[in-house]
């Protein structure tokens, strides 16, 4: 196979994929191969570096309608693409059926979160359970000395051990979804693409002659066919599709909804409560009473958020920045006990989402938002 020079001459030497992979030359590594361009390039780079590469593809669900839509991932076509890449590279490749585990750990948790009036992030749960617990254990059973993935994050050796940092390309950074990665897992993981922009990854795929070089990126949630979140939740929890009241903060009924799972905190569209003096937003979801509570935008201001399932990867004292949604700008905050306290109020902070704390580019840790308060403290 021909050498594929990297297209980023100004990249720090320690961040280059070949520098990350050089210590693993001659050793067995497992590559999580989703069938997309990113993980395929990781497998190709590892093979070129002289690693004994074993590709592992997880069959996570009965792809059904999701397999037919462009931009899906983890579907039948992706398994075929991963196998084709492995054949081209001449590496071992295994497909592991984890459908039952995925349904219980990710899909059921997704629906249950909506039933509690929350807005979940299933990619976090998938990384925490199926990928970085089950797949990591499988990689060890295969004798691999490291598990390589195509995530756009960076693993940087620090004074106290490996640290998790943002991907260098802000448009592709996936660190928000990996806050639950533990120190032990991080010690075993490698992310060769963390310092690359996506364009460079595609250029490498073309130079390696991989058939997935132009394959579209995955979009939305892999098991949500057509991007219809509500329909997916209703298939898993049909009892949620029942009407209830839309009320203001004083409890006055303004309208009717057809399932709390159709709403998220901060939402404005779809309320169908016209004739009000000012625009209304979802400010709370009362799952116990099956009610959607609406109010003015000012009512969305959040001064602090309480977390559960907390994972700390570094010191949380001092000034930090925190992201409360994957696409949100980092906000100045401090971490006190089980709470994140913002320097200025934030809007649209939804229970069920993750709060991820950073010290510069380093991921310090995170947790799942379970409650918010308007009071700064």
GIWO-V327900 format. One record per residue. N is the residue number from 1. RES is the residue in one small letter. SS is DSSP state (@ for helix, = for strand, . for the rest). OMEGA is omega in radians with two decimals (* if undefined). Layout:
n = <N & N>
res = <RES & RES>
ss = <SS & SS>
omega = <OMEGA & OMEGA>
This chain:
n = <1 & 2 & 3 & 4 & 5 & 6 & 7 & 8 & 9 & 10 & 11 & 12 & 13 & 14 & 15 & 16 & 17 & 18 & 19 & 20 & 21 & 22 & 23 & 24 & 25 & 26 & 27 & 28 & 29 & 30 & 31 & 32 & 33 & 34 & 35 & 36 & 37 & 38 & 39 & 40 & 41 & 42 & 43 & 44 & 45 & 46 & 47 & 48 & 49 & 50 & 51 & 52 & 53 & 54 & 55 & 56 & 57 & 58 & 59 & 60 & 61 & 62 & 63 & 64 & 65 & 66 & 67 & 68 & 69 & 70 & 71 & 72 & 73 & 74 & 75 & 76 & 77 & 78 & 79 & 80 & 81 & 82 & 83 & 84 & 85 & 86 & 87 & 88 & 89 & 90 & 91 & 92 & 93 & 94 & 95 & 96 & 97 & 98 & 99 & 100 & 101 & 102 & 103 & 104 & 105 & 106 & 107 & 108 & 109 & 110 & 111 & 112 & 113 & 114 & 115 & 116 & 117 & 118 & 119 & 120 & 121 & 122 & 123 & 124 & 125 & 126 & 127 & 128 & 129 & 130 & 131 & 132 & 133 & 134 & 135 & 136 & 137 & 138 & 139 & 140 & 141 & 142 & 143 & 144 & 145 & 146 & 147 & 148 & 149 & 150 & 151 & 152 & 153 & 154 & 155 & 156 & 157 & 158 & 159 & 160 & 161 & 162 & 163 & 164 & 165 & 166 & 167 & 168 & 169 & 170 & 171 & 172 & 173 & 174 & 175 & 176 & 177 & 178 & 179 & 180 & 181 & 182 & 183 & 184 & 185 & 186 & 187 & 188 & 189 & 190 & 191 & 192 & 193 & 194 & 195 & 196 & 197 & 198 & 199 & 200 & 201 & 202 & 203 & 204 & 205 & 206 & 207 & 208 & 209 & 210 & 211 & 212 & 213 & 214 & 215 & 216 & 217 & 218 & 219 & 220 & 221 & 222 & 223 & 224 & 225 & 226 & 227 & 228 & 229 & 230 & 231 & 232 & 233 & 234 & 235 & 236 & 237 & 238 & 239 & 240 & 241 & 242 & 243 & 244 & 245 & 246 & 247 & 248 & 249 & 250 & 251 & 252 & 253 & 254 & 255 & 256 & 257 & 258 & 259 & 260 & 261 & 262 & 263 & 264 & 265 & 266 & 267 & 268 & 269 & 270 & 271 & 272 & 273 & 274 & 275 & 276 & 277 & 278 & 279 & 280 & 281 & 282 & 283 & 284 & 285 & 286 & 287 & 288 & 289 & 290 & 291 & 292 & 293 & 294 & 295 & 296 & 297 & 298 & 299 & 300 & 301 & 302 & 303 & 304 & 305 & 306 & 307 & 308 & 309 & 310 & 311 & 312 & 313 & 314 & 315 & 316 & 317 & 318 & 319 & 320 & 321 & 322 & 323 & 324 & 325 & 326 & 327 & 328 & 329 & 330 & 331 & 332 & 333 & 334 & 335 & 336 & 337 & 338 & 339 & 340 & 341 & 342 & 343 & 344 & 345 & 346 & 347 & 348 & 349 & 350 & 351 & 352 & 353 & 354 & 355 & 356 & 357 & 358 & 359 & 360 & 361 & 362 & 363 & 364 & 365 & 366 & 367 & 368 & 369 & 370 & 371 & 372 & 373 & 374 & 375 & 376 & 377>
res = <x & x & x & x & x & x & x & x & x & x & x & x & x & x & x & x & x & x & x & x & x & x & x & x & x & x & x & x & x & x & x & x & x & x & x & x & x & x & x & x & x & x & x & x & x & x & x & x & x & x & x & x & x & x & x & x & x & x & x & x & x & x & x & x & x & x & x & x & x & x & x & x & x & x & x & x & x & x & x & x & x & x & x & x & x & x & x & x & x & x & x & x & x & x & x & x & x & x & x & x & x & x & x & x & x & x & x & x & x & x & x & x & x & x & x & x & x & x & x & x & x & x & x & x & x & x & x & x & x & x & x & x & x & x & x & x & x & x & x & x & x & x & x & x & x & x & x & x & x & x & x & x & x & x & x & x & x & x & x & x & x & x & x & x & x & x & x & x & x & x & x & x & x & x & x & x & x & x & x & x & x & x & x & x & x & x & x & x & x & x & x & x & x & x & x & x & x & x & x & x & x & x & x & x & x & x & x & x & x & x & x & x & x & x & x & x & x & x & x & x & x & x & x & x & x & x & x & x & x & x & x & x & x & x & x & x & x & x & x & x & x & x & x & x & x & x & x & x & x & x & x & x & x & x & x & x & x & x & x & x & x & x & x & x & x & x & x & x & x & x & x & x & x & x & x & x & x & x & x & x & x & x & x & x & x & x & x & x & x & x & x & x & x & x & x & x & x & x & x & x & x & x & x & x & x & x & x & x & x & x & x & x & x & x & x & x & x & x & x & x & x & x & x & x & x & x & x & x & x & x & x & x & x & x & x & x & x & x & x & x & x & x & x & x & x & x & x & x & x & x & x & x & x & x & x & x & x & x & x & x & x & x & x & x & x & x & x & x & x & x & x & x & x & x & x & x & x>
ss = <. & . & . & . & . & . & . & . & . & . & . & . & @ & @ & @ & . & @ & @ & @ & @ & @ & @ & . & . & . & . & . & = & = & = & = & = & . & . & . & . & @ & @ & @ & @ & @ & @ & @ & @ & @ & @ & @ & @ & . & . & . & = & = & = & = & = & = & = & = & . & . & . & . & @ & @ & @ & @ & @ & . & . & . & . & . & . & . & @ & @ & @ & @ & @ & @ & @ & @ & @ & @ & @ & @ & @ & @ & . & . & = & = & = & = & = & = & . & @ & @ & @ & @ & @ & @ & @ & @ & @ & @ & @ & @ & @ & @ & @ & @ & @ & . & . & . & . & . & . & @ & @ & @ & @ & @ & @ & @ & @ & @ & @ & @ & @ & @ & @ & @ & @ & @ & @ & @ & @ & . & . & . & . & . & = & = & . & . & . & . & = & = & = & = & = & = & . & . & = & = & = & = & = & = & . & . & . & . & . & . & . & . & @ & @ & @ & @ & . & . & . & . & @ & @ & @ & @ & @ & @ & = & = & . & . & . & . & . & . & . & @ & @ & @ & @ & @ & @ & @ & @ & @ & @ & . & . & . & . & . & . & . & . & . & . & . & . & . & . & . & . & . & @ & @ & @ & . & @ & @ & @ & @ & @ & @ & @ & @ & . & @ & @ & @ & . & . & . & = & = & = & = & = & . & . & . & . & = & = & = & = & = & . & . & @ & @ & @ & . & . & . & . & . & . & . & . & . & . & . & . & . & . & . & . & . & . & = & = & = & = & = & = & . & . & . & . & = & = & = & = & = & . & @ & @ & @ & @ & . & = & = & = & = & = & = & = & = & = & = & = & . & . & . & . & . & . & . & = & = & = & = & . & . & . & . & . & . & . & = & = & = & = & = & = & . & . & = & = & = & = & = & = & = & = & . & . & . & . & . & . & . & = & = & = & = & = & = & . & . & = & = & = & = & = & = & = & = & = & = & = & = & . & . & . & .>
omega = <-3.07 & 3.10 & -3.12 & -3.11 & -3.11 & -3.07 & -3.13 & -3.06 & -3.09 & 3.13 & 3.07 & -3.05 & -3.09 & -3.12 & -3.11 & 3.12 & -3.10 & 3.08 & 3.11 & -3.04 & -3.07 & -3.14 & -3.11 & 3.14 & 3.14 & -3.12 & -3.14 & 3.04 & 3.02 & 3.09 & 3.06 & -3.04 & -3.12 & -3.04 & 3.10 & -3.07 & -3.04 & -3.11 & 3.10 & 3.10 & 3.09 & 3.12 & 3.14 & 3.12 & 3.13 & 3.10 & 3.13 & -3.13 & 3.11 & 3.09 & 2.97 & -2.93 & 2.99 & 3.10 & 3.12 & 3.10 & -3.13 & 2.96 & -2.96 & -3.12 & 3.03 & -2.92 & 3.07 & -3.08 & -3.12 & -3.10 & -3.06 & -3.05 & 3.11 & 3.10 & 3.07 & 3.02 & 3.10 & -3.13 & -3.08 & -3.14 & -3.14 & 3.09 & 3.10 & 3.12 & 3.12 & 3.13 & 3.13 & 3.10 & 3.13 & 3.11 & 3.14 & -3.10 & -3.12 & -3.13 & 3.06 & -3.11 & 3.13 & 3.01 & -3.05 & 3.13 & 3.10 & -3.09 & -3.11 & 3.13 & -3.13 & -3.14 & -3.09 & -3.01 & -3.02 & -3.06 & 3.13 & 3.12 & 3.09 & -3.14 & -3.13 & 3.12 & 3.08 & 3.12 & 3.09 & -3.12 & -3.13 & 3.09 & -2.98 & 3.03 & -3.01 & 3.11 & 3.08 & -3.11 & 3.11 & 3.11 & -3.06 & -3.03 & -3.00 & -3.01 & -3.00 & 2.97 & -3.08 & -3.13 & 3.12 & 3.11 & 3.10 & 3.11 & 3.10 & 3.12 & 3.12 & 3.11 & -3.13 & 3.12 & 3.08 & 3.00 & -3.12 & 3.08 & 3.14 & 3.13 & 3.08 & 3.01 & -3.12 & 3.04 & -3.05 & 3.12 & 3.11 & -3.08 & -3.11 & -3.14 & -3.10 & 3.12 & 3.08 & -3.12 & 3.06 & 2.94 & -3.07 & 3.14 & -3.09 & -3.12 & -3.11 & -3.10 & -3.13 & -3.06 & 3.13 & -3.07 & -3.06 & -3.09 & -3.10 & 3.09 & -3.10 & 3.12 & 3.14 & 3.11 & -3.12 & 3.12 & -3.08 & -3.05 & 3.01 & -3.12 & -3.02 & -3.07 & -2.98 & -3.11 & -3.09 & 2.88 & -3.08 & -3.13 & 3.12 & 3.10 & 3.13 & 3.10 & 3.09 & 3.12 & 3.12 & -3.13 & 3.06 & 3.14 & -3.12 & -3.10 & -3.11 & -3.03 & -3.11 & -3.10 & 3.14 & 3.05 & 3.04 & -3.09 & 3.11 & -3.11 & -2.95 & -3.05 & 3.12 & -3.08 & 3.09 & -3.12 & -3.10 & -3.09 & -3.07 & -3.13 & 3.13 & 3.12 & -3.11 & 3.07 & -3.12 & -3.12 & -3.07 & -3.12 & -3.14 & -3.11 & 3.12 & -3.07 & 3.09 & -3.05 & 2.89 & -3.04 & 3.00 & -3.05 & 3.07 & 3.12 & 3.12 & -3.14 & -3.14 & -3.09 & -3.10 & 3.04 & -3.12 & 3.09 & -3.10 & -3.13 & 3.13 & -3.03 & 3.05 & 3.14 & -3.12 & -3.11 & 3.10 & -3.09 & 3.03 & -3.12 & 3.10 & 3.08 & -3.08 & 3.09 & 3.14 & -3.08 & 3.14 & 3.14 & -3.14 & -3.13 & 2.99 & 3.14 & 3.09 & 3.07 & -3.11 & -3.05 & -3.09 & -3.13 & -3.11 & -3.10 & 2.97 & -3.12 & -3.10 & 3.13 & 3.13 & -3.11 & -3.13 & -3.13 & 3.13 & -3.08 & -3.09 & 3.11 & -3.11 & 3.13 & 3.09 & -3.03 & 2.92 & -3.07 & -3.02 & 3.05 & 3.14 & 3.13 & -3.13 & -3.13 & -3.07 & 3.09 & 3.11 & -3.09 & 3.14 & 2.89 & -3.06 & 3.00 & -3.13 & 2.99 & -3.06 & -3.10 & -3.12 & 3.03 & 3.09 & -3.13 & 3.11 & -3.08 & 2.96 & -3.09 & -3.10 & -3.13 & 3.14 & -3.07 & 2.97 & 3.14 & -3.06 & 3.11 & 3.03 & -3.09 & 3.10 & -3.08 & 3.08 & 3.10 & -2.99 & 2.99 & -3.07 & 3.06 & 3.13 & 2.92 & -3.06 & -3.05 & -3.12 & 2.91 & -2.97 & 3.11 & -3.06 & 3.03 & -3.12 & 3.12 & -3.14 & 3.12 & 3.11 & 3.12 & 3.13 & 3.12 & 3.10 & 3.07 & 3.11 & -3.03 & 3.01 & -3.13 & *>
